[in-house]
């Protein structure tokens, strides 16, 4: 069974061990030298102080873009990231890692081109940062499988499962992005890509530019990119810039003002997915539904000589298969609605039930999965599913001070409800929320389609 990330015992839980040794050491806290600092709102009170709750796709995207945009605007910024487990400890780290901008019917999602572009940009940033880990990283924080891929560029293949499905996929494929093509292929071509694949209606839809990632390794690399940027900013005269990762659970928003190292925070960005509704200040005030998903890890045993080709795509169907290597894949996912269980641990009973549900779906298009592959473990995450809108199920963004009781000088922001599309949405939306935080308003930055949920919430709870 795949074990969740272990918690590192620390005599001072507000800082990670490497920060305790030296203020200039790499790791949880990166500090520059003392120099004149600039705050967003004033020149005299120091850098902008931000707390980011969550170290998953949303939280690390926000952190990166806050650093990047503050650097461009010559603004000093201090960012504290809080996550009770660490990098990728929540649902993001349990993601299957399949990335493309389309719905299950191959329809381009709302603002799919922007989301696709920004996600690929963050992937390239993470890949560029990853080689620097060997000389600077602390081994206890980084994945032990250091030599594995971050991004696998094998494409994704979706067989048509019935005549109606074939017609819908074929129609929607005509409007695909040039940067992520959808190519109808016949049975022979599909089986040349994935030998033994079943193609019931002799047509499959191939996305050669689609990718799948190793979620935890990607998030570690993105965090490393943030740290490298802080170092660059410090050497360029932005000595007041700081980035700290705190392995600490925040159970109430009010706790944060007592945790701020240098006075209270100017902005708090909540990026903790389904756990946002568990904060007492927001409980029952967010239009989110929860859904627990179990993902199974499958491997080829040593006595099987044949491997899954490095050039063969991952597979989408009623169950998806995300290839993680020539002898490893993830299969998902189950959907347990209204669950409140966010723990990644999967019991033997839950794993058995997941396999009973997923294996028949997967073997219907890839029969080798029951003939050659064996179960190696399972993990689970709790998705925060947003409400349906005329534009589809869109994440929730925006300033939420009006939803909170009392008056607050700190601005509180929500970046949540990414559902099962966190990997696609995190790049573009992280950029938008970071820009809004730095500007102090959202009207000229965040599309109204992403903030309209707040009006309905206000009417319900005011």
Steps between C-alpha positions, in 0.01 A plus 500: 500500500631840413576686819422870548788742535652476848495790740839630609520566871625849569561682829378819335205400278478841335820432307648197330826345625730655240379850589599439862857432397566806288291787366672464163464122470273359230171345595190615677608860542699717261603843623694777333744740655372810674438782253237770437160340446188607315146414601216489251302770677769710662874561490554498874341193654698217343415231243155366421435206733298212356388167644414222256301210647579180312805371313319330212439609141314819599723608788832458322369663182394803706837510676690488171293773338513724808879480489520542124270801480646670806843463339378661178337785691801554732294407805635318804286216630507246784306177445421238764355173367312285753426133439461240771676229297723697266534527125225308319359361821134544397290402200747655253765246592251220436403626154525267203698770322323496162509844338296620201244783453191294409188361662424125490310574179812663347346846524742784567443619855426863591819702448670171426765661279613733780502218755692266270762764417566602861511143628761407238696810598511392866599147399795637302601719796492199733699283259765771465534525879512127573867433408615748769359280778808277526729771630254701705212282617428356840435130444229468765273740312545360150365187336732204526441412131721787387582359158141461377322726254304813583314513168436199276432608143337189358161650418156371600272265306121472540313216319138566401280272711166523315354660188366807683835547673677469163287771338535742793877454521536538125297824493680660793843398371452737207540797738816387675799722576789499257730463799311192625363323197236227505558255216246229412691177432384162378527173688833397345662833585363491854634150554839600362508758779369261769525133406200289610281812538133437430338747262130402498390739225824494300586860588700658779592862564867575551639810674873484417580824686321404822723400790491332834714602794631355822299731733714485811827536312359791298390683813838451661666641189264799493580575863869479415441747214341740752803472725738557211306813403528634856876450482514687168292782642724522807813525287331775298433721802167360620639403839163538672349217297444174688336163443427256784328162500346412837385144566211611716125457495294820510161419650369857524575809295540698822802284588698649215538849643678351799732305269617787281874540576495879456158626603174405333458387141386738228346219296398139561434275201302186582601214268411191703230349281228313686649598836396863441145406602640354822629837616245628755494846339395348165312188603172473308567824309667359190303335215728197494424130491756248615593181323760245606689326222714187526783440256662159462871451430570208266834342405631235264650214704860397440402183314332704225765595245282720281482867604271791421677699229645839586331632185154358576232740628299495818137393457168671570173314530248427775814438705826674414851355491781747567832344400780568747771294334554181301390288798281737702162668458219665698139397445212719607283618630210427731245767599368488857276806529449686829801334659686704764795262514805686369760255627713345219507161676283237331387198701507149359120505472494835319776385262315176423179688423690743277655215301159334459369825353797605287647179357194401289492849348872503426516143366216578257748702296835368626460128583869457585436681826340190653732255325841651572481785751483461877369723776778685685308740723236770514463858618214746517423869498198714580393720208321832544242504222361840391140571396388473140476830308401586141872474421549165669627421849732791574733550799429757770723808510494839667527704817276358773513764773127562452432136589692522827364633825659814641727764351839398369793712390644186338353399164389140474489332159360166388645284223298180518254263341743368240328163507672242281659766277747656739797424277339678205370801694782564744738690272269765356284547808804516727629780281169688520465475878863607552446808284181585689678464837784728393263760358269479801190453284357246260268696271751553219669161537265212581216421252156543653415138416744394773366735768123481437468218759567760772183696430291190554688417819444850638127482436481165681697596811441873551 
